[in-house]
Amino acid sequence: MSKKKTAGIIAIAALCAAAGGLAGAAGYYYNQSMVPKKHDPHNDNDPLEQPYTSGRHWMNEHVRRQDVFTISEDGLQLHGNFILASDPDCHRYAVCVHDINDSAEIMGVFARHYYEECGMSVLLPDLRGFGASEGSAAGLGYKDADDLIRWIYFILERDPDAVIILHGISMGAAAVLTATGRTLPDQVLAAIADSSYTTGKEIFRAEYQRKSHRLIPFGMMFALVRGTALVRAHYDIAKVSPLDAVRHSATPTLFIQSEDDDTVPAGMMPRLYEAATCRKDFLWIPDAGHVMGVSAAPKKYWAKVESFLDGITPFILHDNIKDTDPYREEI
């Protein structure tokens, strides 16, 4: 065999190996970022996790919890946990939306507060691919926003007099913000976004810089993961942009961010807040990690949430029987 031919074979083999390595790396980061995660029970031993653990048990064991279902635009069966308020005259609902590392039960700590302290009905949906919902890839808030709107109409079909708030953490917060940038029914009165990221590309960049040795330039890696997602998840992750959504939002929104967040860079929240065109407020939680504000500073957390909601209308957190609610005519 000639030296030229041998060199050609070696070059082709090297190119194939490089392509295989890039594909393998793209698959790895796709799995890390977009394959739905399950709850890790080892985290339950962390004292800061106790409110989440207690809320998880509360949701799963609640005697009034119902399994409910809706169908997404692309034909997936979506599951939710629905707990009706004990007062049959209550028309107030909180929809609590989880992150990428767990299913709906992680939102028990939030749902419990709205249910027990505010007397509201609560809906905790499993996002696509999580819990008992169908799907194999996370929606990163982009696909989940349309699913969330389905759940809003699920409530309104049962109770046309409903008033609704949305409360999400991390990816769930991104879903909430993305939904507010779309056309929502007037009955959705407020949104709380705890630790949302700005765009899909920017949160990928943050994760890539945190977890990798960065032997492959980020731009190349994002393009590879984007292509993988187009094939496997059937949507373009470059379109994930809560930042763009809030520029079109009319829904009053409270932005919450933990200062010591090592997952979502804390600097993303001010950018979301500044871009938002809706009525808005914000809350910083010092000395707290990712979505741990509700555990690290619960009094501060809930005092801000409740004052924000009361400032919109007191009938979100308090009785809103139709005959006594002066805001009802505006809905």
C-alpha positions in Angstrom: 0.0 0.0 0.0 1.4 3.4 -0.9 2.2 6.0 1.8 -0.3 8.4 0.2 -3.1 5.8 0.4 -2.2 4.9 4.0 -2.2 8.6 5.0 -5.6 9.0 3.5 -7.0 6.0 5.4 -5.5 7.4 8.6 -7.1 10.8 7.9 -10.5 9.3 7.3 -10.3 7.2 10.4 -9.3 10.3 12.4 -12.2 12.2 11.0 -14.6 9.4 11.8 -13.2 9.2 15.4 -13.6 12.9 15.8 -17.1 12.9 14.5 -18.0 10.0 16.8 -16.5 11.8 19.7 -18.5 15.0 18.9 -21.7 12.9 18.5 -21.0 11.2 21.8 -20.4 14.5 23.6 -23.6 15.9 22.1 -25.5 12.9 23.3 -24.0 13.2 26.8 -25.0 16.9 27.1 -28.4 16.2 25.7 -29.0 13.5 28.3 -27.7 15.8 31.0 -29.8 18.7 30.0 -33.0 17.4 28.4 -33.7 13.9 29.7 -36.2 14.2 32.5 -34.8 13.5 36.0 -36.2 11.7 39.0 -36.1 12.6 42.6 -32.9 11.6 44.4 -34.0 10.5 47.9 -30.4 11.0 49.2 -31.2 14.7 49.2 -33.9 14.3 51.8 -31.3 14.1 54.5 -30.3 17.7 53.9 -32.0 19.9 56.6 -32.7 22.5 53.9 -34.6 19.9 51.9 -37.0 19.1 54.8 -39.7 21.6 53.6 -39.6 20.0 50.2 -39.6 16.5 51.7 -42.5 17.4 53.9 -44.4 18.9 51.0 -43.8 15.9 48.9 -45.4 13.6 51.5 -48.3 16.1 52.0 -49.2 16.0 48.3 -48.9 12.3 47.9 -50.9 11.5 51.1 -53.6 14.2 50.8 -57.0 12.6 51.0 -58.5 15.1 48.5 -55.8 14.6 45.9 -57.1 13.6 42.5 -55.3 12.3 39.4 -56.4 14.5 36.5 -55.4 14.4 32.8 -55.3 16.6 29.7 -53.9 16.2 26.2 -51.1 18.4 24.8 -51.2 19.9 21.4 -48.9 17.2 20.1 -51.0 14.4 21.5 -49.2 13.6 24.8 -51.3 12.6 27.8 -50.4 14.9 30.7 -51.0 14.1 34.3 -51.7 16.5 37.2 -52.4 16.3 40.9 -55.5 18.3 41.8 -56.5 19.2 45.4 -59.8 21.1 45.7 -60.2 23.6 48.5 -62.4 22.4 51.3 -64.7 25.5 50.8 -67.0 24.7 47.9 -67.5 28.4 47.3 -63.8 29.0 46.7 -62.9 29.9 43.2 -59.2 30.6 43.8 -56.5 28.4 42.3 -52.7 28.1 42.4 -50.9 26.2 39.6 -47.5 25.0 41.0 -44.9 24.1 38.3 -41.8 22.0 39.0 -38.2 22.0 37.8 -36.2 19.6 35.7 -34.8 17.6 38.6 -38.1 16.3 39.8 -41.8 15.8 39.2 -44.9 17.6 40.5 -44.5 16.3 44.0 -41.6 18.7 44.7 -44.1 21.5 44.5 -46.0 20.2 47.5 -44.3 22.8 49.8 -45.8 25.6 47.7 -49.1 24.0 47.2 -49.4 23.3 50.9 -49.0 27.0 51.7 -51.6 28.1 49.2 -54.0 25.3 50.4 -53.6 25.6 54.1 -52.7 29.2 54.6 -54.8 30.8 51.8 -57.6 28.2 51.4 -57.0 27.8 47.7 -57.4 24.9 45.4 -54.1 23.7 43.9 -53.0 22.0 40.7 -49.6 20.4 40.5 -49.0 19.2 36.9 -46.3 16.7 35.9 -44.6 18.4 33.0 -44.1 16.4 29.8 -41.8 13.5 30.3 -42.0 13.7 34.1 -44.0 11.7 36.7 -47.1 10.2 35.1 -47.1 12.5 32.0 -46.1 11.1 28.6 -43.0 12.3 26.8 -39.3 11.5 26.6 -37.7 15.0 26.7 -38.0 18.0 28.9 -39.8 21.0 27.3 -37.4 23.5 28.9 -40.4 25.8 29.5 -40.9 26.3 25.8 -43.1 23.3 25.1 -44.4 23.4 28.7 -45.9 26.8 28.2 -48.6 25.5 25.8 -49.2 22.5 28.2 -49.6 25.0 31.0 -52.3 26.8 29.1 -54.1 23.5 28.6 -54.1 23.1 32.4 -55.5 26.7 32.8 -58.4 25.8 30.6 -58.8 22.5 32.4 -59.6 24.6 35.5 -61.8 27.1 33.7 -63.9 24.3 32.2 -64.6 23.1 35.7 -65.0 26.5 37.3 -65.7 29.5 34.9 -65.5 31.8 38.0 -61.9 30.8 38.8 -59.1 33.2 39.4 -55.7 31.7 38.9 -52.1 32.3 39.8 -49.0 30.5 38.4 -46.0 29.7 40.6 -43.0 27.9 39.1 -39.4 27.1 40.1 -36.4 27.0 37.7 -37.6 25.2 34.5 -41.2 25.6 35.9 -40.6 29.3 36.3 -39.4 29.4 32.7 -42.6 27.7 31.7 -44.6 30.2 33.7 -42.9 33.2 32.1 -43.1 31.8 28.6 -46.8 31.2 29.1 -47.3 34.9 30.2 -45.8 35.9 26.9 -48.6 34.1 25.1 -52.3 34.8 25.2 -53.6 33.9 28.6 -57.2 34.0 29.8 -58.0 37.1 31.9 -58.6 34.8 34.8 -54.9 34.4 35.2 -54.2 37.2 37.6 -50.5 36.8 38.5 -47.3 34.8 38.1 -44.5 34.0 40.5 -41.2 33.0 38.8 -38.6 31.6 41.2 -35.1 31.1 39.7 -36.0 31.2 36.0 -33.3 31.3 33.4 -33.2 33.9 30.5 -32.8 31.7 27.5 -32.2 28.0 26.6 -28.8 28.9 25.1 -27.6 30.9 28.1 -28.6 28.2 30.6 -26.8 25.6 28.4 -23.8 27.8 28.4 -23.8 28.1 32.2 -24.2 24.4 32.6 -21.5 23.7 30.1 -19.0 26.0 31.7 -19.8 24.5 35.1 -19.5 20.9 34.3 -17.1 20.4 31.4 -13.4 20.9 30.6 -14.6 22.8 27.6 -12.4 21.0 25.1 -15.1 21.6 22.5 -16.0 25.3 22.0 -19.5 26.1 23.4 -20.8 27.3 20.1 -20.0 24.0 18.4 -21.4 22.0 21.3 -24.6 24.0 21.4 -25.1 23.5 17.7 -24.6 19.7 18.2 -27.1 19.5 21.1 -29.5 21.7 19.2 -29.4 19.3 16.3 -29.8 16.3 18.6 -32.8 18.0 20.2 -34.5 18.7 16.9 -34.3 14.9 16.1 -35.1 13.5 19.5 -37.3 16.2 21.2 -38.8 17.6 18.0 -38.3 21.3 18.8 -35.6 24.0 18.6 -34.0 24.7 21.9 -32.7 28.0 20.5 -36.3 29.2 20.7 -36.4 28.8 24.5 -36.5 32.4 25.7 -38.4 33.5 28.8 -36.5 36.8 28.3 -38.4 37.4 25.0 -41.7 36.2 26.5 -41.7 38.8 29.4 -41.3 41.6 26.8 -44.8 40.6 25.7 -46.4 39.8 29.0 -49.4 41.6 30.6 -49.5 39.3 33.6 -48.3 40.9 36.9 -45.1 39.0 37.8 -43.0 38.5 40.9 -39.4 37.5 40.1 -37.5 35.6 42.9 -33.9 34.7 42.9 -31.5 33.2 45.5 -28.2 35.0 45.6 -26.0 31.9 46.0 -27.7 30.0 43.1 -25.1 27.7 41.5 -27.4 26.4 38.8 -29.1 29.5 37.3 -26.7 32.5 37.4 -28.2 35.1 39.8 -27.6 37.8 37.2 -30.3 36.4 35.0 -33.2 37.6 37.2 -32.4 41.4 36.9 -32.4 41.0 33.1 -35.8 39.3 33.2 -37.1 41.9 35.5 -35.8 44.8 33.4 -37.2 43.3 30.2 -40.7 42.7 31.6 -43.3 45.1 30.4 -46.0 43.9 32.9 -46.6 45.1 36.5 -43.7 43.6 38.4 -41.7 43.2 41.6 -38.7 41.2 42.7 -37.2 39.4 45.7 -33.6 38.5 46.5 -33.0 35.7 49.0 -29.4 36.0 50.4 -27.4 33.0 51.5 -29.6 30.5 49.6 -28.9 28.1 46.8 -30.9 27.1 43.8 -34.7 27.3 44.5 -33.9 27.1 48.2 -35.3 30.5 49.1 -38.6 29.0 50.3 -36.5 26.8 52.7 -33.8 29.2 53.8 -36.1 32.2 54.4 -39.7 31.0 54.4 -41.2 34.0 56.3 -39.5 36.5 54.0 -40.5 34.4 50.9 -44.1 34.1 51.7 -44.5 37.6 53.1 -43.3 39.0 49.7 -45.5 36.6 47.7 -48.6 37.5 49.7 -48.0 41.2 49.7 -47.5 41.1 45.9 -50.7 39.2 45.3 -52.6 41.3 47.8 -51.4 44.4 45.9 -53.0 43.1 42.7 -56.3 42.3 44.4 -57.1 40.9 47.8 -59.4 38.4 46.2 -56.6 36.2 45.1 -55.6 35.2 48.6 -59.0 35.8 50.3 -62.6 34.9 49.7 -63.7 35.6 46.1 -67.4 34.5 46.2 -68.9 36.0 43.1 -71.5 38.1 44.8 -68.9 39.9 47.1 -66.0 40.3 44.7 -65.9 43.8 43.2 -63.2 42.7 40.8 -65.3 40.0 39.3 -66.7 42.4 36.7 -63.2 43.1 35.3 -62.6 39.4 34.6 
